Amino acid sequence: MSTDGEVVVSVRSVVAGYADEDVLHGVSLNVPSGKVVAVIGPNGSGKSTLLKAIYGLLHPRQGSVMFRDRSGATHELTGLRPHAVTRLGINFVPQLANVFPDLSVRENLEVGAFVHAGRFHEHLERVLLTFPALGTMLSARAATLSGGQRQMLGIARALISDPQVLILDEPSAGLAPSVVDTVFATIKSINASGVSILMVEQKARQCLSMSDYGYVLDMGENRIAGTGEQLLHDPEVIQLYLGNRGRLGEAVLRLRREFVT
């Protein structure tokens, strides 16, 4: 898929998986500077595995992941560990375990700011402009926060490292509809500040509506790609992935996999 603007993350023909089983079979995508890129698809299509391969939580068996930093230097991410990827300018908010529950809100943010030793207060002030509610609960243990507050803390903990690219895995998972709207509004605000966003999300319609570009994965392969607007109106995407028909489509795809294999 062609994209406008300088590409900051380039994934090319990545093969990755767990133990002896490949989950991704040659997946490619681009994240242009300052844009929101969505990855959607049925459960088991490899979406989270792709994010882990980019961030260094999983090392690809084949293919490459390249990153262009703010200085214009290009880095090969394949083989790097997550802390090294974070130092380069990419951070990741997983769907689960995205905060340390036994630490306070402040301590969670201090952990996130490890790449800026000695500049924590400066970065804290900046993050609290985006998450003012966290400022009133800095001493509270993360375990006492609501689901929505924990999600906001998880994003804030990643954002305090001043990333060039923020990777989000299912940011709306398990949240009430009203909280989901707040989370998506926050993501829009972060993107408006200049941070590129790569996001996996099951709420495909809402995700695509705020995305510049989107990729549909199916069975670990690229299936469809286009702008967010194009995918919202693509008949195949509507039939298989959006709304109630989308849930039906996932069931059809699962049956198809069983019979094919």
N, C-alpha and C positions, 0 to 999 in steps of 0.2 A: 504494500500500500504506500503510495506517495504521501508525504506529509510536508506541510509548510514549516519553515523555520529550521534552525540548527538542531540536529539530533544530539541529545545528551546521553541517552542510553540506547545502545544498539544490540539487540539479541539476534544472533544468526545461527540457524540450524541446530539448536540446542537439543541434545539427547540427554536425559537425566532420569533417575529413578531411585529405587531403594532395593538393597540387596542385589539380586540378579534380575529384577524386573524393571524394565524401562516404563516410565509413565509419560514422558515427553518424547516425541518422535520427530525431531527436526523442527521445533517451533522457532519462529522469528517474529520480532516486533521492533518498533521504534518508539521512543519517547522524545518528542521535540521539546525544546526549551520553552518553559512557561505554559505548557499545555496540560490538560487533564486527559489521560488515556485510560480507558476502561477495558477490563478483560472479563468477559462473561462466558457462560456455557453451563452445561449440565453438571451435576455432581459427579466427581470422578474423572473430569476431563483434563485435569492437570493444572488448574489455575494456581492453586497454592504452591504446588511443586515448582512452577515457573518462578514465582516470587522468591522462593527459597534459593533457587539456582542463581538468581540475579544477586541476592544479598550475601551469598557465601555460606548459607546454612546447608547447602547441598552443592556438591561440585559436579558440574556437567561431565558426562563421559565423552561427549563430542560437541563441537560447536564453540562459539565464542560469545562473551558478554563484554562490550566495550563501553567506557564512560568518558565523556569529555567534560573536564572540570571548568570552573569559572575562569581559570587562566588560559584556557584553550588547550591544555595538555590532555592527551588521550591515554587512558589506562585500560589494561586488560584486567577484568575482574575475576576471570576464571581462576580458581585456585586460592583466591584471597579469603581470609577469615572475616566474619562480620565486623569486628572492631576496626579492621583495616579499611573495609568498605565505608564504614561510618566516617572515618577520618578523611576520606577522599571527598565526601559530600553527599552520601546517600544514607537515608535511615529508613527503618522498617517498623511498622506497627502490626504485630501478628493478631490474628483473630482471638486467640486465647493467650493467657499468661503475658499480657502486655503491660502489667504493672507488678511491683513487688508488694504483695499485700501486707507484709509485716513491717514495711517501712512507712514512714510518714509521707505525705504529699511532697513536702520539701525534699526529703531524702531521695525520693524517686526522681525528682527533677535534678538533684545533684548528681545522681548516677548518670542521667542522660547527658549532662554537661561535661562529661569526662574529657572531651576533646578540647575544651576551653578552660584549662586549668588557670585559676586566678581571675577568671572573668565571669564567674557564676552570677553575681548580682546584676551585672549588665544584661546578661542574657535572660535572667529571670524576669526583669522588668519588661523586657520586650515580649516574652511569652505571656505574661499576665495581661498584656494589652489585648491579646487574642482570647485568653481564658480568664477573665476577671474573677469569676466565681471561685477559682482555685486559690486566689489570694486570701480568701477568708477561711480557708481550711488547710493551710500549709502544715499545721501541727497535727492534723488528723491522720490516723493510720489509713492507708489505702483500703484495707479490708472493710472499713466502715462506710465506704462510699457506695452510692447507688450504681447500678450498671452503667447508666449514662455518664455519671461523674467519673467512673473508672475509665470509660472509653475516652473521655476528654483528657484525663490525666495521661493515658497511654499515648495519645497524639501529642500532648504537650511535652512529654518526656522525649519523644523523638524530635520535636520541633526545636527544643532548646539547644540542640547541637548545630543549629543553623544549617540545615541540609539544603542542597541544591535540588535534590529529588527526594520526595517522600513517597514511600511504598506502603499501601494500606491493604490489608487482607480482611475483607468482610467487615468494614467499620460499623455497619448497622446491625450486625448479628445479635439477636436476643434483646433488642431494645424496643421500647414502646414506640408507636408511630410518631407521637409528638417529639420524642427524643431523637428519632431518626432524622426528622426535619432539621433539628438543631445541629446534628452532626454534619449533615450535608451542607448546611449553610456555613458552618465553620470551615469545611474543606474548601468551599468556594472562596472564602475569605483568605485562606492560606495561599491558594493558587493565585489570587489577585495580587498578593504581595510579591509574586515572582517565583514561587516554588513550583517546580514541575511535579505532577501527581501521576502515579501509576496505581490503579485501584482495581482489585477484584471485588465483585459485589454481586450478591444473589438478587437484590432488588434491581433487576436489569433495566427496567423502564426509567426509574428515577436516576439511576447511574448514567445511562446513556444520554439522558436529557441535559446533564450538566457536563458532558465530556466532549472534548474536541474530536477525539478519535476513539475507535473501539475495535477490539478483536474478539472474535468468537472462537473458542477452542472446543474441539470435540474429539474424544478418544486420544488426547495427547497430541493433536495436530491442529494447525491453522485451518479453520473452515471458511470463515467470512471475515472481511475487514472493510472498514470504511469510516466516514465521519460518524459522530454520534447521531446526527440527524438522519443520515442514510440508513444506519442500522435500525433506527426506530421505525422506519417505514419500509424496511426490507421484508417482503412477504414470508421468506423462509425464517427470518429471525422472529417475526410476529407469531408464526405458526408454532415454532418449536421452543421459544425461550421467553416470550412475554406473556404476562397475565395467566389466567387459568389454562389457556391452551398451551402455554409454555410448560406448565407442570405436567400436562398430558404428554407433551412432546418429550420431556425427560423420561417418562415411563416407557414411551415407544423406543427411545434410544437405548434404554437399559435392556429391553427385550431383544432389540436388534443385536446388541453386543453378545447376549447369551447365545443366540442362535448362530451368530457368525463364528463364535469361538467354540 
